[in-house]
Amino acid sequence: MLKKRIIPCLDIKDGTTVKGINFEGLRNAGDPVALAKKYEQDGADELVFLDITATVEERKTFAGLVHTIAAELSIPFTVGGGISSPEDVRLLLEAGADKISINSSAVRNPDLISVLAKEFGSQCIVVAVDTRWVNGADWVHIKGGREITQLNTLDWVRQAEEAGAGEILLTSMDGDGTKNGFDIRITEQVAGQIGIPVIASGGAGNAQDFEQVFLETKATGALAASIFHFGEIGIQDLKKELQSKNIAVR
C-alpha cells in the first residue's frame, strides 16, 4: 500500500503566498521561499506551488520564483498556473519543478494532457480539478474557480486519466479554506473510480480531517494551506497523530 503524503500548498499571487475561503477573500500568508524551506525542514512529503491568477491574467507562471523555491528543496515540487504548452512545461522543469499541474488549459484543450504525457511522461503531469456542487451535481470550474464548465467532475477525471494524467489534484471549492474537513463524498467517488493517485484538497482544519480522508477514501495524498501557513498544526505532529491511528505516512 502506498504511504500517505502530506502536502502543503503555496497559492501565489503577485509573488506572495495568499489564502482565502471558497477561492475568495485572499489574505497574505507569508513569503513563499521562507515557507517552502520551513515545510521541507518540517517533514513535508511534497510541495505544490500554484500561481492562482496566471490564467485569469493571461500570463505565464513566475519561472524565476519557481527557480528560487526549487533551489531550497529536495522534496518533489509541483508547479501550476498559466501552463498551456510543452514550452511552458519545459521552462518550469528547467527551473526546478518535478511535476506540473494543469487545469483550465486542459479543460479547454484535453489533447494537451496527451501531448504533455507523451513528451514528459505521465508521472510529471498532474491534472488539477476544481469542483463544486451546483444544482445537484459536481461540476468542474476553471479560471481559479471563477467559471463553471459543462464538465461533470467524475466524467472529467476519467477522461483525464485516459488521456495520460499521472495524478489528480482534487480541490473541493465548497470546502476550500473552511476548515470543516475534506469533502469525503466527492473524494471517495473520484479516488474510487480511477487508478491514478488522487490528492485531496480543500477544507483541512485539524489532524482528524486528514485521518478521515485517508481512512474513508482511497486518496493517497492530502493537501492543505492555511493550517500549515498560520501554524495551527505542525507537519511532524500531524504525522505522529496519523501513525498513532495506524495510517502509514512517509
Secondary structure, 3 states (H helix, E strand, C coil): CCCEEEEEEEEEECCEEEEEECCEEEEEEECHHHHHHHHHHHCCCCEEEEECCCCCCCCCCCHHHHHHHHCCCCCCEEEECCCCCHHHHHHHHHHCCCEEEECHHHHHCCHHHHHHHHHHCHHHEEEEEEEEEECCEEEEEECCCCEEEEEEHHHHHHHHHHHCCCEEEEEECCCCCCCCCCCHHHHHHHHHHCCCCEEEECCCCCHHHHHHHHHHCCCCEEEECHHHHCCCCCHHHHHHHHHHCCCCEC
